[in-house]
Amino acid sequence: MKDPLKTGFADRLTAQAEAKKAMLAKFKPKPTVQAEVFESREDIRQKELETVRAARAEAKELARQAAEAKRLTDLEMKRGERKQRKATTKAEQRAAREAKAAARRTLMRPSS
């Protein structure tokens, strides 16, 4: 039997190699289309973590400022109370001195 296409052994080997290459090319992974602005999950997670940390730091700073303001208010209130007590004590002492002086004056005056 004669080969009508006149293919020799070398031609069959090259055809087999080409077919094998075509089969392998079919199974190779195709390149995927990627977005130009690609953010990985790690980048997204990092940004979320930064915003959460910034919010917590801000809340912590606000709480610290509120505590400081409360402390200063309490201190001013205590100072006011102390000033009031001192003023009351001073007024009582003055009244006692004046009463004592008035009593001395009445005792020292000759009765008429």
N, CA, C and O atoms as a GROMACS GRO file, in nm:
protein
  448
    1MET      N    1   0.081  -0.117   0.000
    1MET     CA    2   0.000   0.000   0.000
    1MET      C    3   0.086   0.123   0.000
    1MET      O    4   0.180   0.140   0.079
    2LYS      N    5   0.051   0.207  -0.089
    2LYS     CA    6   0.129   0.328  -0.103
    2LYS      C    7   0.060   0.442  -0.031
    2LYS      O    8  -0.063   0.451  -0.027
    3ASP      N    9   0.144   0.529   0.026
    3ASP     CA   10   0.091   0.646   0.098
    3ASP      C   11   0.053   0.752  -0.003
    3ASP      O   12   0.141   0.800  -0.076
    4PRO      N   13  -0.076   0.791  -0.011
    4PRO     CA   14  -0.114   0.890  -0.111
    4PRO      C   15  -0.062   1.030  -0.079
    4PRO      O   16  -0.043   1.112  -0.170
    5LEU      N   17  -0.039   1.060   0.049
    5LEU     CA   18   0.009   1.194   0.085
    5LEU      C   19   0.161   1.202   0.083
    5LEU      O   20   0.218   1.310   0.096
    6LYS      N   21   0.224   1.090   0.066
    6LYS     CA   22   0.369   1.082   0.060
    6LYS      C   23   0.432   1.137   0.187
    6LYS      O   24   0.527   1.215   0.182
    7THR      N   25   0.378   1.094   0.303
    7THR     CA   26   0.435   1.139   0.430
    7THR      C   27   0.535   1.037   0.475
    7THR      O   28   0.508   0.916   0.478
    8GLY      N   29   0.650   1.086   0.510
    8GLY     CA   30   0.753   0.997   0.558
    8GLY      C   31   0.753   0.995   0.710
    8GLY      O   32   0.669   1.058   0.775
    9PHE      N   33   0.849   0.922   0.765
    9PHE     CA   34   0.860   0.907   0.909
    9PHE      C   35   0.886   1.041   0.976
    9PHE      O   36   0.825   1.069   1.079
   10ALA      N   37   0.973   1.122   0.923
   10ALA     CA   38   1.007   1.252   0.979
   10ALA      C   39   0.886   1.343   0.981
   10ALA      O   40   0.862   1.417   1.077
   11ASP      N   41   0.807   1.338   0.871
   11ASP     CA   42   0.687   1.422   0.865
   11ASP      C   43   0.587   1.380   0.973
   11ASP      O   44   0.523   1.465   1.036
   12ARG      N   45   0.574   1.251   0.994
   12ARG     CA   46   0.482   1.204   1.097
   12ARG      C   47   0.530   1.244   1.237
   12ARG      O   48   0.450   1.278   1.324
   13LEU      N   49   0.662   1.240   1.259
   13LEU     CA   50   0.716   1.282   1.390
   13LEU      C   51   0.691   1.430   1.415
   13LEU      O   52   0.651   1.467   1.526
   14THR      N   53   0.713   1.515   1.316
   14THR     CA   54   0.686   1.658   1.334
   14THR      C   55   0.538   1.684   1.355
   14THR      O   56   0.502   1.768   1.437
   15ALA      N   57   0.452   1.613   1.283
   15ALA     CA   58   0.308   1.630   1.300
   15ALA      C   59   0.266   1.587   1.440
   15ALA      O   60   0.182   1.652   1.503
   16GLN      N   61   0.326   1.478   1.489
   16GLN     CA   62   0.295   1.432   1.625
   16GLN      C   63   0.342   1.535   1.727
   16GLN      O   64   0.270   1.562   1.824
   17ALA      N   65   0.460   1.592   1.708
   17ALA     CA   66   0.512   1.693   1.801
   17ALA      C   67   0.424   1.817   1.802
   17ALA      O   68   0.398   1.875   1.907
   18GLU      N   69   0.379   1.856   1.684
   18GLU     CA   70   0.291   1.974   1.676
   18GLU      C   71   0.156   1.947   1.745
   18GLU      O   72   0.102   2.034   1.812
   19ALA      N   73   0.104   1.829   1.727
   19ALA     CA   74  -0.023   1.794   1.791
   19ALA      C   75  -0.007   1.791   1.943
   19ALA      O   76  -0.094   1.836   2.017
   20LYS      N   77   0.107   1.738   1.985
   20LYS     CA   78   0.133   1.733   2.130
   20LYS      C   79   0.145   1.875   2.187
   20LYS      O   80   0.095   1.903   2.296
   21LYS      N   81   0.214   1.964   2.112
   21LYS     CA   82   0.226   2.104   2.156
   21LYS      C   83   0.089   2.172   2.164
   21LYS      O   84   0.060   2.247   2.257
   22ALA      N   85   0.006   2.143   2.064
   22ALA     CA   86  -0.129   2.203   2.061
   22ALA      C   87  -0.211   2.155   2.180
   22ALA      O   88  -0.285   2.233   2.239
   23MET      N   89  -0.198   2.026   2.217
   23MET     CA   90  -0.272   1.973   2.332
   23MET      C   91  -0.223   2.038   2.461
   23MET      O   92  -0.302   2.077   2.547
   24LEU      N   93  -0.091   2.050   2.475
   24LEU     CA   94  -0.036   2.112   2.596
   24LEU      C   95  -0.075   2.259   2.605
   24LEU      O   96  -0.102   2.310   2.714
   25ALA      N   97  -0.078   2.327   2.491
   25ALA     CA   98  -0.116   2.469   2.492
   25ALA      C   99  -0.260   2.486   2.536
   25ALA      O  100  -0.295   2.586   2.598
   26LYS      N  101  -0.342   2.387   2.506
   26LYS     CA  102  -0.483   2.394   2.545
   26LYS      C  103  -0.499   2.391   2.697
   26LYS      O  104  -0.591   2.452   2.750
   27PHE      N  105  -0.409   2.321   2.767
   27PHE     CA  106  -0.419   2.307   2.912
   27PHE      C  107  -0.343   2.415   2.990
   27PHE      O  108  -0.357   2.424   3.112
   28LYS      N  109  -0.265   2.496   2.921
   28LYS     CA  110  -0.190   2.602   2.989
   28LYS      C  111  -0.288   2.707   3.041
   28LYS      O  112  -0.389   2.737   2.976
   29PRO      N  113  -0.257   2.763   3.160
   29PRO     CA  114  -0.348   2.867   3.212
   29PRO      C  115  -0.344   2.992   3.126
   29PRO      O  116  -0.239   3.037   3.081
   30LYS      N  117  -0.460   3.045   3.105
   30LYS     CA  118  -0.471   3.168   3.024
   30LYS      C  119  -0.440   3.289   3.112
   30LYS      O  120  -0.472   3.288   3.231
   31PRO      N  121  -0.379   3.391   3.056
   31PRO     CA  122  -0.354   3.512   3.136
   31PRO      C  123  -0.487   3.580   3.168
   31PRO      O  124  -0.571   3.599   3.080
   32THR      N  125  -0.502   3.618   3.296
   32THR     CA  126  -0.626   3.681   3.337
   32THR      C  127  -0.616   3.831   3.317
   32THR      O  128  -0.507   3.888   3.318
   33VAL      N  129  -0.729   3.894   3.301
   33VAL     CA  130  -0.734   4.038   3.287
   33VAL      C  131  -0.737   4.097   3.427
   33VAL      O  132  -0.826   4.066   3.507
   34GLN      N  133  -0.639   4.181   3.457
   34GLN     CA  134  -0.633   4.242   3.590
   34GLN      C  135  -0.666   4.390   3.580
   34GLN      O  136  -0.636   4.457   3.481
   35ALA      N  137  -0.727   4.437   3.686
   35ALA     CA  138  -0.760   4.580   3.693
   35ALA      C  139  -0.631   4.660   3.701
   35ALA      O  140  -0.532   4.615   3.759
   36GLU      N  141  -0.634   4.779   3.643
   36GLU     CA  142  -0.514   4.862   3.647
   36GLU      C  143  -0.484   4.909   3.789
   36GLU      O  144  -0.369   4.913   3.831
   37VAL      N  145  -0.590   4.943   3.863
   37VAL     CA  146  -0.574   4.985   4.001
   37VAL      C  147  -0.613   4.866   4.087
   37VAL      O  148  -0.727   4.852   4.130
   38PHE      N  149  -0.517   4.781   4.111
   38PHE     CA  150  -0.543   4.658   4.184
   38PHE      C  151  -0.502   4.675   4.329
   38PHE      O  152  -0.388   4.710   4.358
   39GLU      N  153  -0.596   4.651   4.421
   39GLU     CA  154  -0.566   4.654   4.563
   39GLU      C  155  -0.578   4.512   4.617
   39GLU      O  156  -0.681   4.446   4.602
   40SER      N  157  -0.473   4.469   4.678
   40SER     CA  158  -0.477   4.334   4.734
   40SER      C  159  -0.560   4.334   4.862
   40SER      O  160  -0.588   4.439   4.920
   41ARG      N  161  -0.597   4.216   4.905
   41ARG     CA  162  -0.674   4.206   5.029
   41ARG      C  163  -0.594   4.259   5.146
   41ARG      O  164  -0.649   4.319   5.239
   42GLU      N  165  -0.464   4.236   5.141
   42GLU     CA  166  -0.378   4.284   5.249
   42GLU      C  167  -0.378   4.437   5.255
   42GLU      O  168  -0.382   4.495   5.363
   43ASP      N  169  -0.375   4.503   5.137
   43ASP     CA  170  -0.379   4.649   5.134
   43ASP      C  171  -0.511   4.701   5.190
   43ASP      O  172  -0.514   4.796   5.267
   44ILE      N  173  -0.621   4.638   5.149
   44ILE     CA  174  -0.753   4.680   5.197
   44ILE      C  175  -0.762   4.661   5.348
   44ILE      O  176  -0.811   4.748   5.419
   45ARG      N  177  -0.714   4.546   5.395
   45ARG     CA  178  -0.716   4.517   5.538
   45ARG      C  179  -0.631   4.617   5.615
   45ARG      O  180  -0.669   4.662   5.723
   46GLN      N  181  -0.516   4.651   5.558
   46GLN     CA  182  -0.426   4.748   5.623
   46GLN      C  183  -0.494   4.884   5.635
   46GLN      O  184  -0.484   4.950   5.739
   47LYS      N  185  -0.562   4.928   5.529
   47LYS     CA  186  -0.630   5.057   5.533
   47LYS      C  187  -0.742   5.058   5.636
   47LYS      O  188  -0.758   5.154   5.711
   48GLU      N  189  -0.820   4.948   5.641
   48GLU     CA  190  -0.926   4.939   5.740
   48GLU      C  191  -0.869   4.942   5.882
   48GLU      O  192  -0.925   5.007   5.971
   49LEU      N  193  -0.759   4.873   5.901
   49LEU     CA  194  -0.694   4.870   6.032
   49LEU      C  195  -0.646   5.009   6.071
   49LEU      O  196  -0.658   5.049   6.187
   50GLU      N  197  -0.590   5.082   5.976
   50GLU     CA  198  -0.544   5.219   6.004
   50GLU      C  199  -0.660   5.310   6.043
   50GLU      O  200  -0.647   5.391   6.135
   51THR      N  201  -0.775   5.298   5.972
   51THR     CA  202  -0.889   5.383   6.006
   51THR      C  203  -0.943   5.348   6.144
   51THR      O  204  -0.981   5.437   6.221
   52VAL      N  205  -0.948   5.219   6.176
   52VAL     CA  206  -0.996   5.178   6.309
   52VAL      C  207  -0.902   5.230   6.417
   52VAL      O  208  -0.946   5.279   6.520
   53ARG      N  209  -0.772   5.217   6.393
   53ARG     CA  210  -0.675   5.266   6.492
   53ARG      C  211  -0.684   5.416   6.510
   53ARG      O  212  -0.674   5.467   6.621
   54ALA      N  213  -0.704   5.489   6.398
   54ALA     CA  214  -0.716   5.635   6.407
   54ALA      C  215  -0.841   5.673   6.485
   54ALA      O  216  -0.838   5.765   6.567
   55ALA      N  217  -0.952   5.602   6.460
   55ALA     CA  218  -1.076   5.632   6.532
   55ALA      C  219  -1.060   5.603   6.681
   55ALA      O  220  -1.107   5.680   6.764
   56ARG      N  221  -0.994   5.493   6.714
   56ARG     CA  222  -0.972   5.461   6.855
   56ARG      C  223  -0.881   5.563   6.922
   56ARG      O  224  -0.905   5.603   7.036
   57ALA      N  225  -0.777   5.606   6.851
   57ALA     CA  226  -0.686   5.705   6.908
   57ALA      C  227  -0.760   5.837   6.931
   57ALA      O  228  -0.738   5.904   7.032
   58GLU      N  229  -0.846   5.874   6.837
   58GLU     CA  230  -0.923   5.997   6.851
   58GLU      C  231  -1.019   5.988   6.971
   58GLU      O  232  -1.031   6.082   7.049
   59ALA      N  233  -1.086   5.874   6.983
   59ALA     CA  234  -1.178   5.855   7.096
   59ALA      C  235  -1.102   5.857   7.228
   59ALA      O  236  -1.150   5.912   7.327
   60LYS      N  237  -0.985   5.798   7.229
   60LYS     CA  238  -0.903   5.796   7.350
   60LYS      C  239  -0.858   5.938   7.387
   60LYS      O  240  -0.858   5.974   7.504
   61GLU      N  241  -0.821   6.016   7.286
   61GLU     CA  242  -0.779   6.154   7.311
   61GLU      C  243  -0.896   6.237   7.363
   61GLU      O  244  -0.880   6.317   7.456
   62LEU      N  245  -1.015   6.219   7.305
   62LEU     CA  246  -1.133   6.292   7.352
   62LEU      C  247  -1.166   6.254   7.497
   62LEU      O  248  -1.201   6.340   7.577
   63ALA      N  249  -1.155   6.126   7.529
   63ALA     CA  250  -1.181   6.082   7.666
   63ALA      C  251  -1.079   6.142   7.762
   63ALA      O  252  -1.114   6.182   7.873
   64ARG      N  253  -0.953   6.148   7.719
   64ARG     CA  254  -0.849   6.207   7.804
   64ARG      C  255  -0.876   6.356   7.827
   64ARG      O  256  -0.862   6.406   7.939
   65GLN      N  257  -0.916   6.426   7.721
   65GLN     CA  258  -0.947   6.568   7.735
   65GLN      C  259  -1.068   6.589   7.826
   65GLN      O  260  -1.069   6.682   7.907
   66ALA      N  261  -1.169   6.504   7.814
   66ALA     CA  262  -1.287   6.515   7.899
   66ALA      C  263  -1.250   6.490   8.045
   66ALA      O  264  -1.298   6.560   8.135
   67ALA      N  265  -1.164   6.391   8.069
   67ALA     CA  266  -1.121   6.362   8.206
   67ALA      C  267  -1.041   6.479   8.263
   67ALA      O  268  -1.055   6.514   8.380
   68GLU      N  269  -0.957   6.539   8.180
   68GLU     CA  270  -0.878   6.654   8.225
   68GLU      C  271  -0.968   6.772   8.257
   68GLU      O  272  -0.947   6.840   8.357
   69ALA      N  273  -1.069   6.796   8.171
   69ALA     CA  274  -1.162   6.906   8.196
   69ALA      C  275  -1.240   6.882   8.325
   69ALA      O  276  -1.261   6.975   8.403
   70LYS      N  277  -1.282   6.758   8.348
   70LYS     CA  278  -1.356   6.725   8.471
   70LYS      C  279  -1.266   6.745   8.592
   70LYS      O  280  -1.309   6.798   8.695
   71ARG      N  281  -1.140   6.704   8.580
   71ARG     CA  282  -1.047   6.721   8.691
   71ARG      C  283  -1.027   6.869   8.722
   71ARG      O  284  -1.026   6.909   8.839
   72LEU      N  285  -1.012   6.951   8.618
   72LEU     CA  286  -0.996   7.094   8.640
   72LEU      C  287  -1.122   7.156   8.700
   72LEU      O  288  -1.112   7.243   8.786
   73THR      N  289  -1.239   7.113   8.655
   73THR     CA  290  -1.365   7.164   8.710
   73THR      C  291  -1.377   7.128   8.857
   73THR      O  292  -1.414   7.212   8.940
   74ASP      N  293  -1.344   7.003   8.890
   74ASP     CA  294  -1.349   6.960   9.030
   74ASP      C  295  -1.251   7.040   9.114
   74ASP      O  296  -1.282   7.079   9.227
   75LEU      N  297  -1.134   7.065   9.059
   75LEU     CA  298  -1.032   7.142   9.131
   75LEU      C  299  -1.081   7.285   9.156
   75LEU      O  300  -1.063   7.339   9.265
   76GLU      N  301  -1.141   7.346   9.055
   76GLU     CA  302  -1.195   7.482   9.071
   76GLU      C  303  -1.307   7.484   9.176
   76GLU      O  304  -1.316   7.577   9.255
   77MET      N  305  -1.391   7.381   9.175
   77MET     CA  306  -1.499   7.374   9.272
   77MET      C  307  -1.442   7.362   9.414
   77MET      O  308  -1.489   7.428   9.506
   78LYS      N  309  -1.341   7.279   9.431
   78LYS     CA  310  -1.278   7.263   9.562
   78LYS      C  311  -1.214   7.394   9.606
   78LYS      O  312  -1.222   7.432   9.723
   79ARG      N  313  -1.150   7.464   9.511
   79ARG     CA  314  -1.088   7.592   9.545
   79ARG      C  315  -1.194   7.692   9.590
   79ARG      O  316  -1.174   7.766   9.686
   80GLY      N  317  -1.307   7.694   9.518
   80GLY     CA  318  -1.416   7.785   9.554
   80GLY      C  319  -1.470   7.754   9.693
   80GLY      O  320  -1.495   7.845   9.773
   81GLU      N  321  -1.487   7.625   9.721
   81GLU     CA  322  -1.536   7.586   9.854
   81GLU      C  323  -1.436   7.626   9.962
   81GLU      O  324  -1.474   7.675  10.069
   82ARG      N  325  -1.307   7.605   9.934
   82ARG     CA  326  -1.203   7.641  10.031
   82ARG      C  327  -1.202   7.792  10.056
   82ARG      O  328  -1.190   7.837  10.170
   83LYS      N  329  -1.215   7.872   9.947
   83LYS     CA  330  -1.219   8.017   9.962
   83LYS      C  331  -1.340   8.059  10.045
   83LYS      O  332  -1.330   8.147  10.130
   84GLN      N  333  -1.454   7.995  10.018
   84GLN     CA  334  -1.575   8.026  10.093
   84GLN      C  335  -1.557   7.994  10.241
   84GLN      O  336  -1.595   8.074  10.327
   85ARG      N  337  -1.499   7.877  10.272
   85ARG     CA  338  -1.475   7.840  10.412
   85ARG      C  339  -1.381   7.940  10.479
   85ARG      O  340  -1.404   7.981  10.593
   86LYS      N  341  -1.274   7.979  10.407
   86LYS     CA  342  -1.178   8.074  10.464
   86LYS      C  343  -1.246   8.208  10.490
   86LYS      O  344  -1.226   8.270  10.595
   87ALA      N  345  -1.328   8.253  10.393
   87ALA     CA  346  -1.396   8.382  10.410
   87ALA      C  347  -1.492   8.375  10.529
   87ALA      O  348  -1.500   8.470  10.607
   88THR      N  349  -1.564   8.264  10.543
   88THR     CA  350  -1.657   8.248  10.655
   88THR      C  351  -1.581   8.247  10.786
   88THR      O  352  -1.619   8.315  10.882
   89THR      N  353  -1.472   8.171  10.791
   89THR     CA  354  -1.391   8.164  10.913
   89THR      C  355  -1.335   8.302  10.947
   89THR      O  356  -1.334   8.342  11.064
   90LYS      N  357  -1.288   8.371  10.847
   90LYS     CA  358  -1.231   8.505  10.869
   90LYS      C  359  -1.338   8.600  10.922
   90LYS      O  360  -1.312   8.678  11.013
   91ALA      N  361  -1.459   8.594  10.864
   91ALA     CA  362  -1.568   8.681  10.910
   91ALA      C  363  -1.607   8.647  11.053
   91ALA      O  364  -1.634   8.736  11.133
   92GLU      N  365  -1.611   8.517  11.086
   92GLU     CA  366  -1.644   8.476  11.223
   92GLU      C  367  -1.537   8.524  11.321
   92GLU      O  368  -1.569   8.571  11.431
   93GLN      N  369  -1.411   8.512  11.280
   93GLN     CA  370  -1.302   8.558  11.368
   93GLN      C  371  -1.310   8.710  11.388
   93GLN      O  372  -1.288   8.759  11.498
   94ARG      N  373  -1.340   8.782  11.282
   94ARG     CA  374  -1.350   8.927  11.293
   94ARG      C  375  -1.466   8.965  11.385
   94ARG      O  376  -1.454   9.054  11.470
   95ALA      N  377  -1.579   8.896  11.368
   95ALA     CA  378  -1.695   8.925  11.453
   95ALA      C  379  -1.663   8.894  11.599
   95ALA      O  380  -1.703   8.968  11.689
   96ALA      N  381  -1.589   8.785  11.621
   96ALA     CA  382  -1.551   8.750  11.759
   96ALA      C  383  -1.458   8.857  11.816
   96ALA      O  384  -1.474   8.897  11.931
   97ARG      N  385  -1.360   8.904  11.735
   97ARG     CA  386  -1.270   9.010  11.783
   97ARG      C  387  -1.345   9.137  11.814
   97ARG      O  388  -1.320   9.202  11.916
   98GLU      N  389  -1.436   9.174  11.725
   98GLU     CA  390  -1.513   9.296  11.747
   98GLU      C  391  -1.603   9.284  11.870
   98GLU      O  392  -1.618   9.380  11.945
   99ALA      N  393  -1.661   9.167  11.891
   99ALA     CA  394  -1.746   9.146  12.009
   99ALA      C  395  -1.663   9.155  12.136
   99ALA      O  396  -1.706   9.211  12.236
  100LYS      N  397  -1.543   9.097  12.128
  100LYS     CA  398  -1.454   9.101  12.244
  100LYS      C  399  -1.410   9.244  12.273
  100LYS      O  400  -1.406   9.286  12.389
  101ALA      N  401  -1.378   9.319  12.167
  101ALA     CA  402  -1.339   9.458  12.185
  101ALA      C  403  -1.456   9.541  12.238
  101ALA      O  404  -1.437   9.626  12.324
  102ALA      N  405  -1.573   9.516  12.189
  102ALA     CA  406  -1.691   9.588  12.236
  102ALA      C  407  -1.719   9.556  12.382
  102ALA      O  408  -1.757   9.643  12.461
  103ALA      N  409  -1.698   9.429  12.418
  103ALA     CA  410  -1.718   9.390  12.558
  103ALA      C  411  -1.615   9.458  12.646
  103ALA      O  412  -1.647   9.502  12.757
  104ARG      N  413  -1.491   9.468  12.598
  104ARG     CA  414  -1.389   9.536  12.676
  104ARG      C  415  -1.421   9.683  12.691
  104ARG      O  416  -1.401   9.742  12.798
  105ARG      N  417  -1.471   9.743  12.586
  105ARG     CA  418  -1.504   9.885  12.593
  105ARG      C  419  -1.617   9.909  12.691
  105ARG      O  420  -1.615  10.007  12.764
  106THR      N  421  -1.713   9.823  12.693
  106THR     CA  422  -1.823   9.842  12.787
  106THR      C  423  -1.778   9.821  12.931
  106THR      O  424  -1.830   9.886  13.022
  107LEU      N  425  -1.685   9.732  12.952
  107LEU     CA  426  -1.634   9.711  13.086
  107LEU      C  427  -1.544   9.825  13.131
  107LEU      O  428  -1.541   9.861  13.249
  108MET      N  429  -1.472   9.882  13.038
  108MET     CA  430  -1.380   9.990  13.071
  108MET      C  431  -1.451  10.123  13.092
  108MET      O  432  -1.396  10.209  13.160
  109ARG      N  433  -1.563  10.142  13.039
  109ARG     CA  434  -1.633  10.270  13.053
  109ARG      C  435  -1.683  10.283  13.198
  109ARG      O  436  -1.737  10.190  13.257
  110PRO      N  437  -1.664  10.399  13.249
  110PRO     CA  438  -1.720  10.418  13.382
  110PRO      C  439  -1.872  10.428  13.374
  110PRO      O  440  -1.927  10.489  13.283
  111SER      N  441  -1.934  10.371  13.466
  111SER     CA  442  -2.080  10.379  13.468
  111SER      C  443  -2.121  10.517  13.513
  111SER      O  444  -2.062  10.571  13.607
  112SER      N  445  -2.211  10.570  13.455
  112SER     CA  446  -2.258  10.702  13.495
  112SER      C  447  -2.386  10.701  13.566
  112SER      O  448  -2.436  10.806  13.605
   0.00000   0.00000   0.00000
